[in-house]
Amino acid sequence: MQSNSKEKRILQFRLRQIQKRALEKGLQVRVLKRFNYICFVENKRSESLYLTLIITGGTIILLLLISFGIQYALSCRCLLPLNYLVWEVARPLADCSYCANVTKPIILWNVTRHSFKPYAYSSKPIIVKNSVTHWSAIKYFSYYMFKRLYEATSGSYESLEGCQFLNFKTDLFSLKEVFSMSNARVRNEPGEKPWYVGWGNCHSEILQKVRKYYSIPDFLPEDAEYPATENIFFGYEIGAVMHLDYIPRLMWQGQVRGRKNWIIAPVPECEHECQRIEYYVEPGDVVLLDTRLWYHSTSIPKGQFSITVQSEYG
Ligand SMILES: [Fe+2]
């Protein structure tokens, strides 16, 4: 680098000497200036081409790095907080008509598939009252029923693709830990830490047994797409903190036991024309919500034990 600039200085000195001698021998300044101008343009052109190549190459490398970074963040299950951040940044802006003038959930009674049709695929919050009171889950689902089932099934705790375990703010990090709690904590007795967890039920044998106690709500569209499994959520008090779901379809949730309080809020770009809403669901109700567009948090009233079956349709 240093030798290059030295050579350049020597070359410039020699050129100046040649130019001086040429002027002494009668070369017109105008011609020399023209010569200098041509040289200047040639250099400038090559410099500019060099600069363009560097900028283009750098931009391509930067875009590739960003693309690889996003793909890595989305595919890596252990980077959940980063996933949420990436998704939130990548989320398209919402059309606020989904929440404009919504001040409470739509409450429906005695719903059939036909009467539900106008509400199917709606992004407005809906409660279908007493629609799953016939589920035998309401009578049989309990902490101890699931504990017995998981303990009696070989491979039940093995991590299966899609079997997400959510501990919310609970200090339990696997189903095995959940089903190893002391009886006092299971019952949330005074002095015990409340707990609330959820998981995707995708062990085929367990799923087959558990599905005998509930069914997909019969008012949902026949031609809708449904996932291969359902999620179970149960516990006391805590519920889920305010969040959006990054799922491909609308959410439905059947309340099996206990009462669950919901707080829903519009996405930030719709806050100027939409409002936060609070409501609750009771055993036998189904709550429907576009959890991709409504921020939502849940909590269980003190002293109650909540169990829900949750899935998607779309
Ligand atoms: Fe959610």
Residues whose N, C-alpha, C, O or C-beta is under 5 A from the ligand:
A	BS01	LIG	D245 T291
